[in-house]
Amino acid sequence: MVDVVSRGFVDVVAAVKLAFVIVFLPAYVVLIWLFARHPIFKSNIVYHIMLHMGIMNCFHLVTTAYACVMDYAPTAFYFYAVMACSYLRYSHTWAIPLLNLILAANRLLVILRLSSAKDAVTKASVTEFEEFVFHTSIYLVWATVLTFPVLFYISKIEATYKVHVHSYTHEEQNPLAVALTYFSLSINAATLLAYVALVAGIAYQVRFLYNKATKISSVEGRVILQAVLTFVLFSGTATAGNYFPEEASPYVTTIFAAFLVMIPCFVFLIHVGFNPLVRHHFVNFLLPGKSVSSSHVFHVDNTRSKASNATRRSSILPS
């Protein structure tokens, strides 16, 4: 088996990764700014969840940028910088499944609320409680992330950047690392169940709550496809990474590691591509005056409902 990859192959992979970082890191910054500043996003909890996912993905892309520097110049390896990047990578691996579960639970509860609430007052009170629960859940995720440096120090987890396979790694046999890995797998399983329930809820609403002429197309189709793609990219690849064979060729390992670091970029495309509302404002921010059509923008009002909107029919589109 080849022990190391060729210099030319390393340069090509590093160039591709760096190109993704150069394009998508600023794009994520714009997206985060929109979610944090634009009134239509600030008032909706689902975009608040996406905002925090975007922040974690920005951290991930920053670590990728430093990895590209080390790929081009191995002498740029600095112990504390590598430890900081390894910590950010581990935090991303921990936080994203939790935020993804929170997002799936939010969408599921929106469906349950729309199908069970009888009046605007009930919808408003349930949504107010949802906002408190989801905001608290997000802050708890960040609280756990902030404890990782202490946990790393106490458990003595060794984290580094392996130049020969061009990826950040940590000591997988450490008891804490094993426990966190299995916990993340359980979170991924719970997220899958939430998405299955989400699809079932959409099918129920289309079949029984709306008229029989309603078909699963447009909005509902994007829901199902987005849920599947998001789960596969976040959870499927993370699970595959946990069980990736150590004896694999360095070329295969390098390509797989490069694919993993591009996951935040693919998720960005999914969120923008499957959410016309986000795409509309994102394009308007980049190209003022070049507005994309918003005639087919569907949006679930996940803020406090008003009585005048109690009878409005909503389409379900998880963001």
Backbone bond lengths (Angstrom), bond angles and torsions (degrees), N, CA, C in turn:
res aa  C-N    CA-C-N  psi(-1)  N-CA   C-N-CA  omega(-1)  CA-C   N-CA-C  phi
1 M - - - 1.461 - - 1.520 109.46 -
2 V 1.312 116.23 141.80 1.449 120.81 179.61 1.522 109.14 -68.86
3 D 1.332 117.59 131.47 1.465 121.94 -176.34 1.519 112.02 -80.77
4 V 1.315 116.72 -35.38 1.457 120.37 -178.78 1.519 108.96 -136.92
5 V 1.324 115.31 159.07 1.458 120.13 177.59 1.516 108.93 -89.74
6 S 1.325 115.83 159.77 1.460 120.20 -177.72 1.522 110.91 -71.29
7 R 1.331 115.51 157.08 1.459 121.45 -179.26 1.524 111.51 -62.06
8 G 1.333 116.41 -40.50 1.458 119.72 -179.97 1.516 112.27 -64.48
9 F 1.331 116.54 -39.60 1.459 120.89 178.70 1.524 110.59 -64.56
10 V 1.320 115.99 -41.08 1.466 121.07 178.09 1.522 110.56 -60.34
11 D 1.328 116.23 -44.77 1.464 120.28 -178.12 1.528 111.67 -63.74
12 V 1.341 116.17 -39.48 1.467 119.73 179.92 1.527 110.66 -65.31
13 V 1.333 116.25 -47.85 1.468 120.37 -179.86 1.525 110.79 -61.91
14 A 1.327 116.49 -43.74 1.468 120.46 179.48 1.525 111.08 -63.14
15 A 1.340 116.93 -38.68 1.464 120.49 179.61 1.524 111.20 -65.01
16 V 1.336 116.26 -41.15 1.467 120.02 178.72 1.525 110.53 -64.29
17 K 1.331 116.29 -46.29 1.469 119.71 179.26 1.525 111.17 -61.82
18 L 1.323 116.34 -42.63 1.460 120.00 -179.17 1.527 111.21 -64.93
19 A 1.339 116.60 -37.23 1.465 120.37 177.90 1.528 110.72 -62.74
20 F 1.331 116.65 -41.48 1.462 120.39 177.39 1.522 110.82 -62.50
21 V 1.330 116.45 -41.55 1.463 120.14 179.85 1.525 110.68 -63.69
22 I 1.330 116.45 -45.22 1.466 121.00 -178.02 1.527 111.37 -61.38
23 V 1.328 116.77 -35.91 1.465 120.51 -178.33 1.528 111.69 -81.36
24 F 1.330 116.77 -47.86 1.462 119.88 -168.10 1.524 114.48 -89.64
25 L 1.316 118.92 -24.44 1.465 118.51 178.06 1.533 111.15 -64.18
26 P 1.351 119.47 -48.92 1.473 118.71 174.70 1.530 112.47 -62.52
27 A 1.349 116.37 -35.03 1.467 119.24 179.00 1.523 110.72 -63.36
28 Y 1.321 116.31 -40.45 1.469 119.81 177.35 1.526 111.10 -64.96
29 V 1.329 116.90 -38.60 1.464 120.37 178.64 1.530 110.11 -60.74
30 V 1.329 116.52 -43.15 1.470 120.64 177.38 1.527 110.42 -62.41
31 L 1.333 116.03 -44.33 1.463 120.39 -179.03 1.531 111.12 -62.53
32 I 1.327 116.17 -43.35 1.465 120.49 178.64 1.526 110.37 -63.27
33 W 1.326 115.86 -41.22 1.472 119.89 178.57 1.521 110.61 -60.65
34 L 1.332 117.14 -42.90 1.463 120.82 178.90 1.527 110.98 -62.42
35 F 1.324 116.71 -45.90 1.462 120.20 -178.93 1.529 111.86 -64.53
36 A 1.333 115.99 -32.51 1.463 120.00 -176.55 1.525 112.97 -84.95
37 R 1.333 117.65 -25.74 1.465 120.64 -171.16 1.529 114.61 -112.91
38 H 1.321 118.12 -33.68 1.462 119.52 -174.78 1.528 110.09 -74.80
39 P 1.335 118.25 130.08 1.471 121.31 -175.74 1.524 114.03 -55.78
40 I 1.323 117.99 -39.32 1.461 120.27 -175.97 1.524 111.70 -66.95
41 F 1.337 117.27 -25.69 1.460 121.20 177.72 1.526 111.72 -92.17
42 K 1.334 116.96 -36.60 1.467 120.82 -178.23 1.523 111.66 -61.98
43 S 1.327 116.64 -32.45 1.460 120.65 -175.87 1.520 113.14 -86.79
44 N 1.328 117.58 3.44 1.462 120.93 -176.16 1.520 109.78 -121.01
45 I 1.317 116.92 120.97 1.460 121.77 -173.70 1.527 112.28 -62.81
46 V 1.335 117.78 -31.46 1.459 119.55 -176.64 1.525 110.94 -63.39
47 Y 1.324 117.10 -36.23 1.462 119.97 178.49 1.526 111.23 -76.55
48 H 1.320 116.16 -23.59 1.467 119.16 173.67 1.526 109.58 -67.04
49 I 1.331 116.60 -38.92 1.465 120.30 175.83 1.524 109.98 -64.18
50 M 1.324 116.30 -44.74 1.462 120.45 179.29 1.521 111.55 -62.82
51 L 1.328 116.94 -34.30 1.460 120.80 178.22 1.525 110.71 -59.41
52 H 1.320 116.69 -46.14 1.466 120.35 -178.78 1.530 111.36 -70.23
53 M 1.316 117.10 -33.79 1.461 119.53 173.46 1.523 109.83 -63.64
54 G 1.320 116.43 -39.52 1.459 120.34 178.40 1.517 112.39 -64.46
55 I 1.338 117.17 -38.09 1.463 120.17 177.75 1.523 110.37 -62.77
56 M 1.329 116.91 -44.95 1.465 120.10 178.60 1.526 110.72 -62.84
57 N 1.322 117.22 -38.82 1.461 120.13 178.90 1.526 111.52 -67.93
58 C 1.334 117.34 -31.85 1.468 120.28 174.30 1.524 110.59 -63.75
59 F 1.327 117.09 -43.87 1.461 120.45 176.46 1.528 110.48 -58.59
60 H 1.326 115.27 -41.31 1.465 120.57 179.13 1.525 110.80 -60.94
61 L 1.324 116.94 -43.68 1.463 120.73 -179.34 1.525 111.66 -68.18
62 V 1.336 117.30 -32.68 1.468 120.25 176.13 1.526 110.16 -64.02
63 T 1.322 116.82 -42.84 1.470 119.29 177.60 1.525 111.10 -65.06
64 T 1.320 116.62 -33.17 1.466 120.17 176.55 1.523 110.75 -65.39
65 A 1.322 116.50 -40.08 1.465 120.22 178.35 1.525 110.87 -60.48
66 Y 1.337 116.78 -43.69 1.464 119.55 179.08 1.528 110.81 -67.46
67 A 1.330 116.95 -34.82 1.462 120.12 176.38 1.522 110.90 -62.67
68 C 1.328 116.79 -38.89 1.467 120.10 177.66 1.521 110.85 -63.11
69 V 1.329 116.67 -38.24 1.466 120.26 177.24 1.520 110.09 -61.54
70 M 1.334 116.73 -43.88 1.463 119.93 179.20 1.520 111.70 -68.98
71 D 1.335 117.35 -30.90 1.464 119.71 175.95 1.522 110.98 -63.54
72 Y 1.326 116.11 -43.10 1.462 120.34 179.67 1.522 111.89 -75.02
73 A 1.327 116.60 -37.14 1.469 120.88 -176.35 1.524 109.38 -136.77
74 P 1.328 118.62 90.06 1.469 121.63 -179.87 1.522 113.47 -55.01
75 T 1.324 117.52 -22.92 1.469 119.82 178.94 1.527 111.93 -69.74
76 A 1.338 117.05 -10.98 1.467 120.71 178.77 1.525 111.90 -80.00
77 F 1.330 116.78 5.04 1.463 121.98 179.06 1.526 109.27 -70.62
78 Y 1.327 116.59 112.94 1.460 122.35 176.25 1.527 108.29 -119.84
79 F 1.307 115.98 127.43 1.461 121.67 -170.53 1.525 112.31 -53.54
80 Y 1.320 117.90 -52.91 1.462 120.49 -174.95 1.529 111.65 -68.89
81 A 1.321 117.14 -34.05 1.464 119.90 176.75 1.526 110.43 -66.58
82 V 1.337 115.98 -41.45 1.464 120.12 178.43 1.524 110.63 -65.53
83 M 1.329 117.05 -40.71 1.463 120.30 178.21 1.526 110.88 -62.92
84 A 1.328 116.76 -41.39 1.465 120.38 179.00 1.526 110.75 -63.89
85 C 1.332 116.31 -43.32 1.466 119.99 179.25 1.527 111.18 -67.17
86 S 1.329 116.84 -38.81 1.463 120.25 177.59 1.524 110.59 -62.90
87 Y 1.324 115.76 -39.83 1.467 120.22 177.43 1.530 110.65 -63.30
88 L 1.335 116.91 -42.63 1.464 120.29 178.95 1.526 111.07 -64.63
89 R 1.339 116.26 -39.47 1.460 119.49 178.09 1.528 110.84 -63.57
90 Y 1.328 115.74 -44.25 1.459 119.63 -179.91 1.526 109.95 -65.33
91 S 1.323 116.66 -39.10 1.462 120.85 178.04 1.523 110.75 -62.65
92 H 1.332 116.16 -39.26 1.464 120.95 177.74 1.524 110.17 -63.50
93 T 1.334 116.34 -45.08 1.460 120.87 179.83 1.526 111.29 -61.97
94 W 1.322 116.33 -32.16 1.457 121.45 179.57 1.529 111.94 -81.25
95 A 1.324 117.15 -46.25 1.464 121.13 -170.03 1.525 113.14 -77.47
96 I 1.326 117.36 -38.74 1.464 119.56 -175.28 1.526 112.42 -61.32
97 P 1.344 120.38 -45.92 1.471 118.08 176.08 1.523 113.03 -58.89
98 L 1.334 116.96 -37.99 1.462 119.69 178.81 1.528 111.28 -66.43
99 L 1.330 116.68 -44.83 1.465 119.75 178.40 1.525 111.10 -66.29
100 N 1.323 116.14 -35.37 1.457 120.04 177.25 1.525 110.70 -64.93
101 L 1.341 116.43 -38.28 1.463 120.46 176.31 1.528 110.77 -66.01
102 I 1.325 116.88 -41.53 1.467 120.75 177.92 1.527 110.32 -61.80
103 L 1.341 116.13 -41.29 1.464 120.18 178.85 1.519 111.10 -63.84
104 A 1.337 116.65 -44.09 1.459 120.18 179.33 1.526 111.03 -64.30
105 A 1.339 116.62 -41.33 1.465 120.21 178.45 1.524 111.16 -64.11
106 N 1.330 116.58 -38.17 1.462 120.54 178.01 1.516 111.41 -61.32
107 R 1.326 116.20 -47.52 1.460 119.73 179.91 1.524 111.21 -64.17
108 L 1.340 116.34 -38.06 1.460 120.03 179.95 1.521 111.02 -65.39
109 L 1.330 117.10 -42.75 1.456 120.50 179.96 1.525 111.95 -68.62
110 V 1.334 116.95 -30.45 1.464 119.41 175.29 1.524 109.86 -61.88
111 I 1.320 116.13 -43.06 1.466 119.93 179.00 1.525 110.61 -63.94
112 L 1.338 116.38 -44.59 1.461 120.10 179.77 1.523 111.10 -62.37
113 R 1.335 116.83 -39.05 1.455 120.27 179.90 1.525 111.19 -66.28
114 L 1.337 115.79 -44.31 1.464 119.44 -177.74 1.518 112.02 -66.44
115 S 1.328 116.66 -30.54 1.462 119.65 -176.75 1.523 113.31 -88.56
116 S 1.365 117.51 -19.51 1.460 119.41 -175.39 1.520 113.98 -110.94
117 A 1.363 118.26 -27.55 1.465 120.32 -176.58 1.524 110.44 -67.98
118 K 1.334 115.64 138.30 1.462 120.65 -177.01 1.522 113.19 -98.57
119 D 1.320 116.94 -22.27 1.459 118.88 -177.70 1.511 109.52 -148.78
120 A 1.332 115.44 171.85 1.458 121.13 -176.32 1.519 111.90 -65.61
121 V 1.364 117.25 -33.99 1.460 119.92 -179.20 1.519 110.32 -63.52
122 T 1.333 116.10 -43.96 1.462 120.37 178.41 1.510 110.84 -62.32
123 K 1.337 117.19 -44.06 1.460 120.60 179.20 1.522 110.89 -60.74
124 A 1.332 116.27 -42.51 1.453 120.23 -177.23 1.515 111.43 -65.11
125 S 1.366 117.56 -43.72 1.456 120.43 -177.56 1.518 111.06 -67.56
126 V 1.328 116.98 -40.40 1.460 119.96 178.32 1.521 110.48 -64.41
127 T 1.322 116.98 -43.77 1.457 120.59 -179.36 1.525 111.46 -64.38
128 E 1.310 117.28 -38.57 1.459 120.37 178.06 1.524 110.57 -61.93
129 F 1.322 116.50 -41.09 1.459 120.24 177.15 1.524 110.61 -66.58
130 E 1.327 116.29 -40.55 1.468 120.41 177.62 1.522 110.82 -58.28
131 E 1.307 115.89 -45.39 1.461 119.26 -178.93 1.523 111.37 -58.31
132 F 1.320 116.69 -44.00 1.464 120.55 179.29 1.522 110.57 -62.54
133 V 1.332 116.59 -45.93 1.466 120.77 -178.09 1.519 111.18 -64.01
134 F 1.325 117.09 -45.51 1.458 119.84 -176.24 1.525 112.04 -71.82
135 H 1.321 117.66 -38.83 1.466 119.63 175.68 1.527 110.49 -61.96
136 T 1.324 116.10 -43.53 1.464 120.24 178.90 1.521 110.76 -63.09
137 S 1.327 116.97 -41.40 1.466 121.01 179.52 1.522 111.44 -61.46
138 I 1.322 116.46 -42.02 1.467 120.35 179.02 1.520 110.88 -62.34
139 Y 1.325 116.55 -45.17 1.467 119.89 -179.21 1.526 111.36 -66.21
140 L 1.329 117.25 -32.75 1.462 120.35 176.74 1.526 110.87 -67.00
141 V 1.328 116.68 -36.69 1.467 119.76 176.21 1.522 110.25 -60.71
142 W 1.330 116.79 -46.86 1.466 120.28 178.77 1.522 111.16 -64.23
143 A 1.332 117.23 -35.16 1.463 120.10 178.74 1.527 110.81 -63.25
144 T 1.335 116.49 -40.73 1.466 118.95 178.26 1.524 111.30 -68.29
145 V 1.331 116.38 -37.06 1.467 119.88 178.74 1.526 110.66 -61.75
146 L 1.325 116.85 -40.06 1.461 120.75 -178.01 1.526 112.62 -68.90
147 T 1.327 117.32 -16.78 1.468 119.75 178.62 1.523 112.75 -85.92
148 F 1.327 117.38 -10.30 1.460 120.10 -175.03 1.527 114.38 -60.42
149 P 1.333 120.12 -41.15 1.471 117.86 178.33 1.525 112.61 -56.95
150 V 1.338 116.52 -39.83 1.464 120.19 178.51 1.525 110.37 -67.62
151 L 1.341 116.36 -43.74 1.461 120.02 179.32 1.522 111.24 -63.48
152 F 1.332 116.50 -39.74 1.462 120.28 177.36 1.525 110.36 -60.63
153 Y 1.317 115.74 -42.29 1.465 120.05 -177.63 1.527 111.09 -68.68
154 I 1.338 116.51 -44.79 1.465 120.24 -177.69 1.525 111.34 -66.64
155 S 1.324 116.33 -44.71 1.468 120.45 -177.27 1.520 113.07 -83.15
156 K 1.334 116.68 -8.63 1.465 122.60 178.22 1.527 112.15 58.02
157 I 1.335 115.29 46.61 1.461 120.19 175.37 1.524 109.07 -75.03
158 E 1.304 116.51 126.38 1.460 121.21 179.02 1.525 109.34 -90.11
159 A 1.314 116.10 121.15 1.464 121.87 178.71 1.518 108.90 -124.32
160 T 1.332 116.07 140.98 1.460 119.69 -177.98 1.523 109.65 -156.99
161 Y 1.318 115.73 -176.20 1.467 122.33 175.12 1.522 107.35 -118.55
162 K 1.334 116.60 115.80 1.461 121.15 -179.33 1.524 109.34 -86.32
163 V 1.318 114.69 109.75 1.460 120.13 -175.26 1.522 111.47 -65.96
164 H 1.345 117.55 -35.38 1.465 119.26 -174.30 1.526 113.07 -69.86
165 V 1.346 117.78 -20.73 1.467 120.27 173.99 1.527 111.41 -118.77
166 H 1.337 116.42 -0.46 1.466 122.67 171.94 1.530 112.80 57.15
167 S 1.327 115.45 53.33 1.460 120.32 177.97 1.525 110.40 -153.84
168 Y 1.335 115.15 150.89 1.467 120.75 174.48 1.528 108.65 -75.00
169 T 1.317 116.39 138.85 1.460 120.73 179.55 1.522 109.56 -138.12
170 H 1.318 115.54 162.06 1.457 121.45 173.85 1.522 108.70 -138.87
171 E 1.311 116.18 168.09 1.464 121.99 -177.65 1.525 109.47 -71.86
172 E 1.332 116.19 102.45 1.455 120.46 -173.01 1.521 113.23 -73.09
173 Q 1.341 118.65 -22.56 1.458 121.12 -177.47 1.521 112.84 -84.49
174 N 1.308 117.83 -6.52 1.452 120.40 177.60 1.532 109.77 -62.05
175 P 1.345 118.46 135.04 1.477 120.65 -177.20 1.529 113.46 -53.94
176 L 1.327 117.19 -40.81 1.463 119.64 179.48 1.523 110.73 -65.49
177 A 1.334 116.61 -42.45 1.462 120.44 179.46 1.522 110.97 -62.86
178 V 1.334 116.79 -40.26 1.467 120.78 178.55 1.527 110.36 -64.22
179 A 1.333 116.37 -44.79 1.466 120.44 -179.57 1.524 111.24 -62.67
180 L 1.328 117.02 -43.29 1.460 120.60 -179.45 1.525 111.34 -67.74
181 T 1.341 116.26 -34.47 1.465 119.81 178.35 1.521 111.04 -63.56
182 Y 1.331 116.46 -47.40 1.466 119.52 -179.94 1.526 111.64 -68.29
183 F 1.320 116.69 -32.56 1.460 119.26 176.23 1.526 110.07 -65.20
184 S 1.330 116.69 -42.47 1.467 120.48 178.41 1.524 111.11 -63.14
185 L 1.341 116.53 -38.60 1.463 119.93 177.67 1.529 110.66 -62.92
186 S 1.329 117.07 -39.60 1.465 119.90 178.37 1.527 111.20 -66.77
187 I 1.334 116.65 -36.12 1.466 120.38 176.55 1.524 110.14 -64.78
188 N 1.335 116.24 -41.10 1.465 119.89 177.93 1.525 110.93 -62.20
189 A 1.337 116.79 -40.04 1.465 120.36 178.52 1.525 110.63 -64.75
190 A 1.325 116.79 -41.39 1.466 120.22 178.09 1.527 111.03 -64.11
191 T 1.335 116.24 -37.83 1.467 120.11 178.22 1.521 110.87 -64.20
192 L 1.327 116.19 -41.19 1.460 120.19 177.61 1.524 110.68 -60.31
193 L 1.326 116.96 -44.51 1.463 120.43 178.80 1.530 110.99 -62.23
194 A 1.329 115.92 -38.77 1.464 119.48 178.68 1.522 110.99 -64.16
195 Y 1.332 117.14 -40.67 1.459 119.97 178.93 1.531 111.42 -68.75
196 V 1.333 116.72 -36.23 1.462 119.61 175.95 1.525 109.95 -62.62
197 A 1.335 115.93 -44.62 1.462 120.06 177.22 1.525 110.88 -63.76
198 L 1.338 116.45 -35.48 1.465 120.90 178.28 1.519 110.96 -61.37
199 V 1.330 116.06 -47.37 1.461 120.39 179.52 1.528 110.36 -63.75
200 A 1.343 116.32 -41.27 1.462 119.76 178.48 1.524 110.92 -63.33
201 G 1.329 116.58 -38.62 1.459 120.38 178.62 1.513 112.43 -65.13
202 I 1.338 115.64 -39.90 1.466 119.48 177.81 1.525 110.20 -64.27
203 A 1.339 116.05 -44.38 1.459 120.17 179.62 1.531 110.86 -61.37
204 Y 1.322 116.17 -38.79 1.470 120.26 178.89 1.522 111.17 -64.40
205 Q 1.338 116.16 -45.06 1.465 118.85 -179.41 1.519 111.17 -64.03
206 V 1.327 116.47 -42.55 1.462 119.70 -178.77 1.525 110.87 -66.10
207 R 1.334 116.13 -38.19 1.470 119.82 -174.83 1.530 113.25 -80.04
208 F 1.343 116.65 -40.09 1.461 118.94 -170.18 1.532 114.61 -112.37
209 L 1.335 118.29 -32.02 1.464 119.46 -174.86 1.517 112.95 -88.31
210 Y 1.339 116.78 -31.21 1.454 120.43 179.93 1.526 108.91 -103.54
211 N 1.321 116.80 176.18 1.457 119.38 -178.59 1.519 110.34 -69.08
212 K 1.310 116.50 156.35 1.458 121.37 -173.90 1.519 112.99 -67.36
213 A 1.323 116.80 -15.94 1.464 119.23 179.38 1.519 112.05 -76.11
214 T 1.344 116.98 -13.47 1.456 120.33 -179.34 1.523 109.92 -68.18
215 K 1.290 117.15 134.20 1.454 122.37 -179.25 1.524 110.12 -117.52
216 I 1.333 114.48 154.87 1.464 119.07 176.12 1.523 107.35 -79.93
217 S 1.298 115.88 92.50 1.452 121.63 179.82 1.510 107.50 -144.71
218 S 1.299 116.75 -174.62 1.453 121.67 174.53 1.509 111.66 42.45
219 V 1.339 117.82 -106.73 1.460 122.06 -174.16 1.525 111.76 -62.33
220 E 1.354 116.63 -52.21 1.449 119.47 -176.65 1.529 111.99 -63.02
221 G 1.330 116.72 -36.64 1.460 119.71 176.96 1.508 112.35 -63.36
222 R 1.341 116.31 -39.78 1.460 119.78 178.03 1.525 111.23 -67.09
223 V 1.328 116.38 -32.92 1.461 120.15 177.78 1.523 110.46 -59.72
224 I 1.324 114.87 -52.36 1.458 119.80 -176.80 1.522 110.74 -62.58
225 L 1.323 117.13 -47.55 1.456 120.67 -177.66 1.522 111.54 -65.54
226 Q 1.331 117.04 -41.54 1.465 119.67 179.42 1.520 111.01 -64.43
227 A 1.338 116.71 -41.21 1.460 120.18 179.61 1.521 111.00 -61.59
228 V 1.331 116.27 -44.45 1.463 120.11 -179.29 1.526 111.08 -65.58
229 L 1.327 117.18 -47.58 1.463 120.82 -178.42 1.523 111.66 -63.42
230 T 1.325 116.54 -42.70 1.458 119.75 179.90 1.516 111.14 -63.21
231 F 1.328 116.44 -43.38 1.461 119.47 179.89 1.521 111.54 -64.29
232 V 1.334 116.68 -45.21 1.463 120.15 -179.06 1.519 111.04 -61.75
233 L 1.328 116.97 -44.92 1.461 120.39 -176.76 1.523 112.10 -69.04
234 F 1.322 117.12 -47.22 1.463 119.97 -177.20 1.526 112.01 -75.90
235 S 1.327 115.32 -54.76 1.456 119.91 -171.39 1.522 113.03 -88.62
236 G 1.327 115.95 -42.10 1.458 119.00 -178.42 1.512 113.30 -62.09
237 T 1.337 116.45 -47.94 1.464 119.13 -179.47 1.525 112.04 -69.95
238 A 1.346 117.06 -33.63 1.466 119.41 177.15 1.517 110.57 -64.69
239 T 1.327 116.62 -41.48 1.461 120.49 177.99 1.520 110.66 -65.60
240 A 1.331 116.38 -42.38 1.465 119.74 177.34 1.520 111.08 -61.55
241 G 1.333 116.34 -38.28 1.458 120.01 178.34 1.512 112.91 -64.13
242 N 1.341 117.11 -35.67 1.464 120.45 179.51 1.518 112.12 -65.75
243 Y 1.326 116.40 -29.58 1.461 120.40 -177.10 1.527 112.42 -111.26
244 F 1.329 116.67 17.86 1.462 119.80 179.56 1.528 109.07 -67.97
245 P 1.330 118.28 129.82 1.472 120.82 -175.41 1.525 112.69 -65.75
246 E 1.330 115.80 131.23 1.459 120.38 -179.74 1.525 112.06 -68.18
247 E 1.344 116.62 -25.83 1.460 119.67 -177.44 1.525 112.72 -83.63
248 A 1.314 117.99 4.46 1.463 121.00 179.75 1.522 110.87 -64.08
249 S 1.313 115.43 154.58 1.463 120.96 178.98 1.524 110.43 -59.51
250 P 1.337 117.67 140.53 1.468 120.02 176.70 1.524 112.69 -55.65
251 Y 1.330 117.56 -31.96 1.463 119.88 177.69 1.536 110.36 -64.33
252 V 1.345 115.70 -45.73 1.462 120.05 178.91 1.524 110.66 -64.74
253 T 1.326 116.13 -43.15 1.465 120.71 179.70 1.521 111.28 -62.31
254 T 1.331 116.50 -41.32 1.463 120.63 -179.57 1.525 111.32 -64.91
255 I 1.332 116.46 -42.96 1.466 120.33 179.09 1.525 110.51 -65.22
256 F 1.338 116.47 -42.94 1.462 120.13 179.87 1.527 110.93 -64.43
257 A 1.333 116.43 -41.72 1.470 120.44 178.01 1.525 110.72 -63.72
258 A 1.339 116.57 -38.93 1.466 120.04 178.27 1.526 110.99 -64.86
259 F 1.338 116.02 -38.59 1.465 119.56 177.50 1.524 110.94 -64.17
260 L 1.333 117.00 -41.06 1.460 120.83 -179.41 1.526 111.77 -62.25
261 V 1.331 116.90 -39.53 1.469 118.93 -177.53 1.527 111.32 -71.87
262 M 1.335 117.34 -16.19 1.459 120.30 178.70 1.526 112.96 -89.85
263 I 1.336 117.59 -4.13 1.458 121.02 -178.35 1.529 112.28 -55.71
264 P 1.350 119.72 -45.58 1.471 118.53 177.66 1.527 113.17 -56.88
265 C 1.329 116.50 -32.57 1.469 120.01 178.63 1.526 110.73 -67.83
266 F 1.329 116.01 -43.21 1.460 119.62 179.01 1.529 111.14 -65.69
267 V 1.327 116.14 -38.11 1.466 119.93 178.78 1.527 110.56 -65.28
268 F 1.325 116.70 -37.77 1.468 120.34 175.69 1.526 110.05 -58.08
269 L 1.320 116.60 -45.67 1.464 120.35 -179.80 1.526 111.34 -63.53
270 I 1.328 116.60 -36.33 1.463 120.03 178.48 1.521 110.66 -65.56
271 H 1.333 116.43 -47.79 1.460 119.78 -178.17 1.527 111.50 -62.67
272 V 1.315 117.01 -42.89 1.465 120.24 -179.55 1.526 110.66 -74.94
273 G 1.334 116.12 -41.02 1.454 119.61 -176.60 1.516 113.93 -69.02
274 F 1.343 116.76 -33.56 1.456 120.17 -176.07 1.524 113.17 -99.87
275 N 1.318 116.94 3.46 1.463 119.98 179.08 1.524 109.13 -125.58
276 P 1.334 117.52 95.70 1.469 120.27 -177.56 1.522 113.43 -58.59
277 L 1.333 117.42 -31.56 1.461 120.08 179.93 1.525 110.90 -65.26
278 V 1.329 116.31 -46.05 1.465 120.57 177.93 1.519 110.37 -64.48
279 R 1.325 116.31 -44.74 1.468 120.47 -179.37 1.523 111.05 -60.88
280 H 1.320 116.13 -40.98 1.469 121.37 -179.56 1.528 111.02 -58.18
281 H 1.327 116.84 -50.11 1.467 120.23 -176.88 1.528 111.82 -76.01
282 F 1.318 116.83 -30.42 1.467 119.86 178.03 1.525 110.49 -65.68
283 V 1.335 116.42 -45.83 1.465 120.60 178.73 1.521 110.47 -65.63
284 N 1.319 117.13 -39.79 1.466 120.04 178.63 1.519 112.09 -63.91
285 F 1.322 117.05 -33.04 1.466 120.39 178.11 1.524 110.39 -69.40
286 L 1.335 116.48 -42.96 1.464 120.43 -178.61 1.520 111.98 -74.73
287 L 1.337 116.10 -38.22 1.467 121.22 -177.08 1.522 109.07 -127.00
288 P 1.316 118.36 79.76 1.473 120.51 -179.54 1.523 111.20 -55.59
289 G 1.319 115.19 130.30 1.455 119.91 179.93 1.508 113.40 91.75
290 K 1.356 117.10 -16.30 1.464 121.17 178.35 1.523 108.48 -98.14
291 S 1.308 117.07 66.54 1.460 121.72 -174.55 1.514 111.06 -74.38
292 V 1.343 115.81 136.68 1.452 119.88 171.45 1.516 107.76 -84.37
293 S 1.308 115.60 156.03 1.460 119.35 -177.73 1.518 111.06 -63.34
294 S 1.319 114.92 131.67 1.462 119.53 178.32 1.528 111.48 -109.70
295 S 1.332 116.48 15.83 1.456 119.80 -176.85 1.515 112.12 -68.66
296 H 1.349 117.15 -21.39 1.449 120.30 -179.85 1.523 111.10 -113.75
297 V 1.322 116.84 24.85 1.456 120.47 178.39 1.523 108.55 -81.90
298 F 1.341 115.45 117.53 1.452 120.40 178.36 1.515 107.73 -106.59
299 H 1.328 116.22 140.67 1.458 119.43 -174.27 1.511 109.64 -146.84
300 V 1.324 117.44 124.99 1.452 121.12 174.89 1.508 108.61 -80.72
301 D 1.317 117.35 123.61 1.462 120.82 177.62 1.512 108.31 -75.93
302 N 1.329 115.81 97.68 1.458 121.65 -177.98 1.520 110.86 -99.95
303 T 1.346 116.78 16.12 1.454 121.58 174.85 1.520 108.51 -97.37
304 R 1.311 116.73 -174.77 1.460 120.50 -179.92 1.529 109.74 -66.97
305 S 1.320 116.57 119.87 1.459 122.02 -174.81 1.517 110.88 -74.95
306 K 1.330 115.57 156.74 1.450 122.55 175.51 1.525 108.78 -113.37
307 A 1.330 115.20 155.88 1.457 119.63 -175.89 1.512 111.77 -60.67
308 S 1.326 117.09 -32.67 1.456 120.67 -177.49 1.508 112.04 -68.95
309 N 1.344 117.59 -17.05 1.461 121.53 -179.20 1.520 111.37 -104.33
310 A 1.330 117.59 9.59 1.461 120.32 -171.60 1.513 112.43 -63.71
311 T 1.330 117.07 -33.36 1.453 119.86 -176.10 1.513 112.82 -98.54
312 R 1.333 117.18 6.26 1.459 119.30 -177.96 1.516 110.21 -71.40
313 R 1.293 117.25 135.18 1.453 121.68 177.61 1.513 108.93 -80.81
314 S 1.335 115.79 132.86 1.459 121.01 -177.57 1.509 109.85 -114.54
315 S 1.301 116.29 145.57 1.450 122.16 171.50 1.512 108.08 -101.92
316 I 1.299 116.71 149.29 1.453 120.83 -174.13 1.518 109.33 -100.39
317 L 1.307 115.98 120.68 1.459 120.52 177.81 1.512 109.27 -141.40
318 P 1.348 119.04 98.14 1.455 119.52 178.15 1.502 110.31 -67.21
319 S 1.305 116.63 139.68 1.450 121.36 -175.40 1.508 111.18 -94.78
